[in-house]
Amino acid sequence: KTFPDGETYIRIPTDVNGEVVTIVQSMFPNQDKRLVELLLTVETCKDLGASKVITIIPYIAYSRQDKRFRDGEPISIKTILKLLGSAGADTLLVVDIHKSESLQYFPGKAIEITSLVLLGKKACEKGMENPIVLAPDLGALKRAQRVAKELKTEYDYMEKFRDRVTGEITIKPKEVDVSGRDVLIIDDIISTGGTIAKASRIIKSLGARRVLVAAAHSLLINNAYERIISSGVECIYTANTIKRAKALPKLEIIDISSEIIPNLKQIL
């Protein structure tokens, strides 16, 4: 619960002394509050004698600030992961963190689970013809490659440039033949939808038959959903890593517990 002054209160209602405790906490919406709740819960379990604390974070906030883009900025994900370790988390499971390399900042055992292969397969079940998997930028190329390998199809990426001061995004098409083909855009996070919408418009202008999207975490800030659909995207396939306030007709939410459970069993 939350105190009148905005501070967070948590309580562990059972005896955890000597137990292996698994805590599941996603960090959206209200990222800062969710982080404080998680840190308080982890530290309290350890303080009460838990033998091991496993944290499962389906969506981990601050992962996109994984380096200093401008002088004076923090490496936010480094701070978050070090805090989790300091609080007492022994093992961390995350779903499609923005950069896998960031997990080096967690002092314990860290496991990344991908949802994108499953999402890509779900998209193909809709009868994609002559599909090609595209990453909206070079940073997502490895994700596209992994999905394309499972789908036994081609992959490529588009060239994206972001102004670090204004945040404005520019996307340039590469020499990718998408004419008459079904295109699956792969990405880890959809926030405002600007990148996906611009990529979709370019792909459609190049003659693509259909455009679909598979994204692990669909935050869909403000009018992001409408922006993406109006750009020509037929459907967005996303994992159930965050809680949604309402259903959306062209947003298909896929349960990824089948990807998490086997990894959890290996740890327990």
TORKOL-4160 file (C-alpha; in steps of 0.2 Angstrom, whole numbers, padded with zeros to 4 digits, m for minus):
268
<pt num="1" X="0000" Y="0000" Z="0000"/>
<pt num="2" X="0005" Y="0018" Z="m0001"/>
<pt num="3" X="0006" Y="0030" Z="0014"/>
<pt num="4" X="m0003" Y="0047" Z="0013"/>
<pt num="5" X="0013" Y="0056" Z="0010"/>
<pt num="6" X="0017" Y="0044" Z="m0005"/>
<pt num="7" X="0029" Y="0032" Z="0003"/>
<pt num="8" X="0028" Y="0014" Z="0000"/>
<pt num="9" X="0023" Y="0001" Z="0013"/>
<pt num="10" X="0026" Y="m0018" Z="0011"/>
<pt num="11" X="0025" Y="m0033" Z="0023"/>
<pt num="12" X="0029" Y="m0051" Z="0020"/>
<pt num="13" X="0014" Y="m0061" Z="0027"/>
<pt num="14" X="0023" Y="m0077" Z="0030"/>
<pt num="15" X="0038" Y="m0085" Z="0038"/>
<pt num="16" X="0052" Y="m0085" Z="0025"/>
<pt num="17" X="0066" Y="m0091" Z="0036"/>
<pt num="18" X="0077" Y="m0104" Z="0027"/>
<pt num="19" X="0066" Y="m0103" Z="0012"/>
<pt num="20" X="0070" Y="m0100" Z="m0007"/>
<pt num="21" X="0059" Y="m0085" Z="m0011"/>
<pt num="22" X="0054" Y="m0081" Z="m0029"/>
<pt num="23" X="0048" Y="m0063" Z="m0031"/>
<pt num="24" X="0039" Y="m0058" Z="m0048"/>
<pt num="25" X="0038" Y="m0039" Z="m0051"/>
<pt num="26" X="0037" Y="m0030" Z="m0068"/>
<pt num="27" X="0042" Y="m0012" Z="m0068"/>
<pt num="28" X="0028" Y="m0003" Z="m0078"/>
<pt num="29" X="0018" Y="0007" Z="m0076"/>
<pt num="30" X="0025" Y="0018" Z="m0062"/>
<pt num="31" X="0043" Y="0012" Z="m0064"/>
<pt num="32" X="0050" Y="0021" Z="m0049"/>
<pt num="33" X="0037" Y="0015" Z="m0037"/>
<pt num="34" X="0039" Y="m0003" Z="m0043"/>
<pt num="35" X="0057" Y="m0002" Z="m0041"/>
<pt num="36" X="0056" Y="0004" Z="m0023"/>
<pt num="37" X="0043" Y="m0010" Z="m0019"/>
<pt num="38" X="0055" Y="m0023" Z="m0027"/>
<pt num="39" X="0070" Y="m0017" Z="m0017"/>
<pt num="40" X="0060" Y="m0017" Z="m0001"/>
<pt num="41" X="0053" Y="m0034" Z="m0004"/>
<pt num="42" X="0070" Y="m0042" Z="m0008"/>
<pt num="43" X="0079" Y="m0034" Z="0006"/>
<pt num="44" X="0066" Y="m0039" Z="0019"/>
<pt num="45" X="0065" Y="m0057" Z="0013"/>
<pt num="46" X="0084" Y="m0058" Z="0015"/>
<pt num="47" X="0083" Y="m0049" Z="0032"/>
<pt num="48" X="0070" Y="m0062" Z="0038"/>
<pt num="49" X="0082" Y="m0076" Z="0034"/>
<pt num="50" X="0077" Y="m0082" Z="0016"/>
<pt num="51" X="0091" Y="m0094" Z="0010"/>
<pt num="52" X="0090" Y="m0088" Z="m0008"/>
<pt num="53" X="0080" Y="m0074" Z="m0017"/>
<pt num="54" X="0076" Y="m0076" Z="m0035"/>
<pt num="55" X="0069" Y="m0060" Z="m0044"/>
<pt num="56" X="0059" Y="m0062" Z="m0060"/>
<pt num="57" X="0057" Y="m0045" Z="m0069"/>
<pt num="58" X="0047" Y="m0047" Z="m0085"/>
<pt num="59" X="0050" Y="m0029" Z="m0089"/>
<pt num="60" X="0065" Y="m0020" Z="m0082"/>
<pt num="61" X="0064" Y="m0002" Z="m0082"/>
<pt num="62" X="0079" Y="0010" Z="m0087"/>
<pt num="63" X="0087" Y="m0003" Z="m0098"/>
<pt num="64" X="0088" Y="0009" Z="m0113"/>
<pt num="65" X="0100" Y="0020" Z="m0103"/>
<pt num="66" X="0114" Y="0007" Z="m0104"/>
<pt num="67" X="0128" Y="0020" Z="m0108"/>
<pt num="68" X="0132" Y="0038" Z="m0107"/>
<pt num="69" X="0125" Y="0046" Z="m0123"/>
<pt num="70" X="0129" Y="0063" Z="m0117"/>
<pt num="71" X="0142" Y="0070" Z="m0104"/>
<pt num="72" X="0135" Y="0069" Z="m0086"/>
<pt num="73" X="0122" Y="0056" Z="m0088"/>
<pt num="74" X="0120" Y="0040" Z="m0077"/>
<pt num="75" X="0121" Y="0023" Z="m0084"/>
<pt num="76" X="0104" Y="0020" Z="m0076"/>
<pt num="77" X="0103" Y="0001" Z="m0079"/>
<pt num="78" X="0120" Y="m0001" Z="m0070"/>
<pt num="79" X="0113" Y="0008" Z="m0055"/>
<pt num="80" X="0097" Y="m0003" Z="m0055"/>
<pt num="81" X="0106" Y="m0020" Z="m0056"/>
<pt num="82" X="0118" Y="m0015" Z="m0043"/>
<pt num="83" X="0104" Y="m0010" Z="m0031"/>
<pt num="84" X="0096" Y="m0026" Z="m0034"/>
<pt num="85" X="0112" Y="m0036" Z="m0029"/>
<pt num="86" X="0115" Y="m0025" Z="m0014"/>
<pt num="87" X="0097" Y="m0028" Z="m0008"/>
<pt num="88" X="0100" Y="m0046" Z="m0008"/>
<pt num="89" X="0094" Y="m0053" Z="m0024"/>
<pt num="90" X="0104" Y="m0069" Z="m0028"/>
<pt num="91" X="0097" Y="m0073" Z="m0045"/>
<pt num="92" X="0089" Y="m0062" Z="m0058"/>
<pt num="93" X="0078" Y="m0068" Z="m0073"/>
<pt num="94" X="0073" Y="m0054" Z="m0085"/>
<pt num="95" X="0063" Y="m0055" Z="m0102"/>
<pt num="96" X="0071" Y="m0047" Z="m0117"/>
<pt num="97" X="0082" Y="m0034" Z="m0109"/>
<pt num="98" X="0087" Y="m0020" Z="m0121"/>
<pt num="99" X="0105" Y="m0025" Z="m0121"/>
<pt num="100" X="0110" Y="m0042" Z="m0115"/>
<pt num="101" X="0127" Y="m0035" Z="m0110"/>
<pt num="102" X="0119" Y="m0024" Z="m0096"/>
<pt num="103" X="0117" Y="m0040" Z="m0086"/>
<pt num="104" X="0136" Y="m0040" Z="m0082"/>
<pt num="105" X="0131" Y="m0026" Z="m0069"/>
<pt num="106" X="0121" Y="m0039" Z="m0058"/>
<pt num="107" X="0133" Y="m0047" Z="m0046"/>
<pt num="108" X="0123" Y="m0063" Z="m0045"/>
<pt num="109" X="0117" Y="m0075" Z="m0058"/>
<pt num="110" X="0107" Y="m0067" Z="m0072"/>
<pt num="111" X="0097" Y="m0076" Z="m0085"/>
<pt num="112" X="0089" Y="m0067" Z="m0100"/>
<pt num="113" X="0073" Y="m0075" Z="m0107"/>
<pt num="114" X="0067" Y="m0071" Z="m0125"/>
<pt num="115" X="0049" Y="m0070" Z="m0130"/>
<pt num="116" X="0052" Y="m0064" Z="m0148"/>
<pt num="117" X="0054" Y="m0082" Z="m0156"/>
<pt num="118" X="0037" Y="m0087" Z="m0148"/>
<pt num="119" X="0029" Y="m0070" Z="m0154"/>
<pt num="120" X="0036" Y="m0073" Z="m0172"/>
<pt num="121" X="0029" Y="m0090" Z="m0173"/>
<pt num="122" X="0012" Y="m0083" Z="m0167"/>
<pt num="123" X="0013" Y="m0070" Z="m0181"/>
<pt num="124" X="0017" Y="m0084" Z="m0194"/>
<pt num="125" X="0002" Y="m0094" Z="m0188"/>
<pt num="126" X="m0009" Y="m0080" Z="m0197"/>
<pt num="127" X="m0002" Y="m0086" Z="m0214"/>
<pt num="128" X="0012" Y="m0075" Z="m0218"/>
<pt num="129" X="0017" Y="m0076" Z="m0236"/>
<pt num="130" X="0035" Y="m0075" Z="m0242"/>
<pt num="131" X="0040" Y="m0067" Z="m0225"/>
<pt num="132" X="0055" Y="m0057" Z="m0221"/>
<pt num="133" X="0060" Y="m0051" Z="m0203"/>
<pt num="134" X="0066" Y="m0034" Z="m0201"/>
<pt num="135" X="0074" Y="m0024" Z="m0187"/>
<pt num="136" X="0070" Y="m0006" Z="m0186"/>
<pt num="137" X="0088" Y="m0002" Z="m0182"/>
<pt num="138" X="0105" Y="m0010" Z="m0181"/>
<pt num="139" X="0103" Y="m0013" Z="m0162"/>
<pt num="140" X="0089" Y="m0025" Z="m0165"/>
<pt num="141" X="0097" Y="m0035" Z="m0178"/>
<pt num="142" X="0102" Y="m0050" Z="m0167"/>
<pt num="143" X="0084" Y="m0051" Z="m0162"/>
<pt num="144" X="0078" Y="m0051" Z="m0180"/>
<pt num="145" X="0092" Y="m0064" Z="m0184"/>
<pt num="146" X="0086" Y="m0076" Z="m0170"/>
<pt num="147" X="0068" Y="m0075" Z="m0175"/>
<pt num="148" X="0072" Y="m0077" Z="m0194"/>
<pt num="149" X="0082" Y="m0092" Z="m0190"/>
<pt num="150" X="0068" Y="m0101" Z="m0181"/>
<pt num="151" X="0056" Y="m0096" Z="m0195"/>
<pt num="152" X="0068" Y="m0101" Z="m0209"/>
<pt num="153" X="0067" Y="m0085" Z="m0218"/>
<pt num="154" X="0078" Y="m0069" Z="m0222"/>
<pt num="155" X="0081" Y="m0054" Z="m0211"/>
<pt num="156" X="0088" Y="m0037" Z="m0212"/>
<pt num="157" X="0088" Y="m0020" Z="m0203"/>
<pt num="158" X="0084" Y="m0002" Z="m0206"/>
<pt num="159" X="0095" Y="0013" Z="m0203"/>
<pt num="160" X="0089" Y="0023" Z="m0188"/>
<pt num="161" X="0096" Y="0039" Z="m0181"/>
<pt num="162" X="0091" Y="0048" Z="m0165"/>
<pt num="163" X="0095" Y="0066" Z="m0160"/>
<pt num="164" X="0101" Y="0064" Z="m0142"/>
<pt num="165" X="0095" Y="0082" Z="m0138"/>
<pt num="166" X="0078" Y="0083" Z="m0147"/>
<pt num="167" X="0074" Y="0064" Z="m0147"/>
<pt num="168" X="0069" Y="0066" Z="m0165"/>
<pt num="169" X="0070" Y="0049" Z="m0175"/>
<pt num="170" X="0076" Y="0048" Z="m0193"/>
<pt num="171" X="0074" Y="0031" Z="m0202"/>
<pt num="172" X="0082" Y="0028" Z="m0219"/>
<pt num="173" X="0077" Y="0013" Z="m0230"/>
<pt num="174" X="0090" Y="0001" Z="m0235"/>
<pt num="175" X="0090" Y="m0009" Z="m0252"/>
<pt num="176" X="0079" Y="m0022" Z="m0245"/>
<pt num="177" X="0067" Y="m0031" Z="m0257"/>
<pt num="178" X="0050" Y="m0031" Z="m0248"/>
<pt num="179" X="0039" Y="m0029" Z="m0263"/>
<pt num="180" X="0024" Y="m0041" Z="m0262"/>
<pt num="181" X="0031" Y="m0049" Z="m0246"/>
<pt num="182" X="0024" Y="m0050" Z="m0228"/>
<pt num="183" X="0036" Y="m0041" Z="m0216"/>
<pt num="184" X="0038" Y="m0044" Z="m0198"/>
<pt num="185" X="0046" Y="m0030" Z="m0188"/>
<pt num="186" X="0055" Y="m0036" Z="m0173"/>
<pt num="187" X="0059" Y="m0025" Z="m0158"/>
<pt num="188" X="0061" Y="m0026" Z="m0139"/>
<pt num="189" X="0051" Y="m0011" Z="m0133"/>
<pt num="190" X="0038" Y="0000" Z="m0140"/>
<pt num="191" X="0036" Y="0016" Z="m0131"/>
<pt num="192" X="0029" Y="0031" Z="m0141"/>
<pt num="193" X="0028" Y="0020" Z="m0157"/>
<pt num="194" X="0038" Y="0033" Z="m0167"/>
<pt num="195" X="0051" Y="0021" Z="m0173"/>
<pt num="196" X="0039" Y="0007" Z="m0178"/>
<pt num="197" X="0027" Y="0019" Z="m0187"/>
<pt num="198" X="0041" Y="0027" Z="m0197"/>
<pt num="199" X="0048" Y="0010" Z="m0202"/>
<pt num="200" X="0030" Y="0003" Z="m0207"/>
<pt num="201" X="0027" Y="0018" Z="m0218"/>
<pt num="202" X="0044" Y="0016" Z="m0227"/>
<pt num="203" X="0041" Y="m0003" Z="m0229"/>
<pt num="204" X="0023" Y="0000" Z="m0236"/>
<pt num="205" X="0030" Y="0013" Z="m0248"/>
<pt num="206" X="0042" Y="0000" Z="m0254"/>
<pt num="207" X="0028" Y="m0012" Z="m0259"/>
<pt num="208" X="0026" Y="m0024" Z="m0244"/>
<pt num="209" X="0010" Y="m0034" Z="m0244"/>
<pt num="210" X="0007" Y="m0034" Z="m0225"/>
<pt num="211" X="0017" Y="m0027" Z="m0210"/>
<pt num="212" X="0016" Y="m0035" Z="m0193"/>
<pt num="213" X="0025" Y="m0031" Z="m0177"/>
<pt num="214" X="0032" Y="m0042" Z="m0164"/>
<pt num="215" X="0038" Y="m0033" Z="m0148"/>
<pt num="216" X="0042" Y="m0040" Z="m0131"/>
<pt num="217" X="0036" Y="m0025" Z="m0121"/>
<pt num="218" X="0022" Y="m0014" Z="m0128"/>
<pt num="219" X="0022" Y="0001" Z="m0116"/>
<pt num="220" X="0011" Y="0011" Z="m0129"/>
<pt num="221" X="0013" Y="0028" Z="m0122"/>
<pt num="222" X="m0001" Y="0040" Z="m0125"/>
<pt num="223" X="m0007" Y="0038" Z="m0143"/>
<pt num="224" X="0007" Y="0025" Z="m0148"/>
<pt num="225" X="m0006" Y="0011" Z="m0153"/>
<pt num="226" X="m0016" Y="0023" Z="m0164"/>
<pt num="227" X="0000" Y="0029" Z="m0172"/>
<pt num="228" X="0007" Y="0012" Z="m0176"/>
<pt num="229" X="m0010" Y="0005" Z="m0183"/>
<pt num="230" X="m0013" Y="0021" Z="m0194"/>
<pt num="231" X="0005" Y="0018" Z="m0202"/>
<pt num="232" X="m0001" Y="0002" Z="m0209"/>
<pt num="233" X="0003" Y="m0011" Z="m0196"/>
<pt num="234" X="m0010" Y="m0025" Z="m0197"/>
<pt num="235" X="m0007" Y="m0032" Z="m0179"/>
<pt num="236" X="0005" Y="m0030" Z="m0165"/>
<pt num="237" X="0011" Y="m0046" Z="m0156"/>
<pt num="238" X="0017" Y="m0044" Z="m0138"/>
<pt num="239" X="0022" Y="m0053" Z="m0122"/>
<pt num="240" X="0012" Y="m0052" Z="m0106"/>
<pt num="241" X="0026" Y="m0043" Z="m0097"/>
<pt num="242" X="0016" Y="m0028" Z="m0091"/>
<pt num="243" X="m0002" Y="m0026" Z="m0085"/>
<pt num="244" X="m0013" Y="m0018" Z="m0098"/>
<pt num="245" X="m0028" Y="m0007" Z="m0093"/>
<pt num="246" X="m0039" Y="m0012" Z="m0108"/>
<pt num="247" X="m0039" Y="m0023" Z="m0123"/>
<pt num="248" X="m0035" Y="m0016" Z="m0140"/>
<pt num="249" X="m0042" Y="m0025" Z="m0156"/>
<pt num="250" X="m0025" Y="m0026" Z="m0165"/>
<pt num="251" X="m0014" Y="m0030" Z="m0150"/>
<pt num="252" X="m0012" Y="m0049" Z="m0147"/>
<pt num="253" X="m0005" Y="m0052" Z="m0130"/>
<pt num="254" X="0004" Y="m0069" Z="m0129"/>
<pt num="255" X="0007" Y="m0078" Z="m0113"/>
<pt num="256" X="0026" Y="m0082" Z="m0111"/>
<pt num="257" X="0025" Y="m0092" Z="m0095"/>
<pt num="258" X="0030" Y="m0107" Z="m0105"/>
<pt num="259" X="0047" Y="m0098" Z="m0108"/>
<pt num="260" X="0050" Y="m0093" Z="m0090"/>
<pt num="261" X="0045" Y="m0109" Z="m0081"/>
<pt num="262" X="0059" Y="m0121" Z="m0088"/>
<pt num="263" X="0072" Y="m0108" Z="m0083"/>
<pt num="264" X="0065" Y="m0106" Z="m0065"/>
<pt num="265" X="0064" Y="m0125" Z="m0063"/>
<pt num="266" X="0083" Y="m0126" Z="m0067"/>
<pt num="267" X="0086" Y="m0113" Z="m0053"/>
<pt num="268" X="0075" Y="m0121" Z="m0039"/>
